[in-house]
Amino acid sequence: MSLNHDFYCQRAVEARRAASDAKLDNVRDRHLGAAAAWDAMADRAARTHQARIDTEERKAAAKDLDSEPPVAG
């Protein structure tokens, strides 16, 4: 996966840890909100990474089809 995805996931873990350590409700809520945002960024990074892979595979398949010699009839 990408470094961004790993970074975002790590930040989400840290935000959840901070939320569990928080003594005040508003601080806990702020950390949980941050964790949700980091999770969303990680999901978006994973989807982007997969989309790039899919695009490269489609390009490679199209290139293979274009490079095949015509069938003599």
PyMOL commands that set and color helices and strands:
alter all, ss='L'
color gray80, all
select helices_A, chain A and resi 3-21+25-67
alter helices_A, ss='H'
color red, helices_A
deselect
rebuild
show_as cartoon
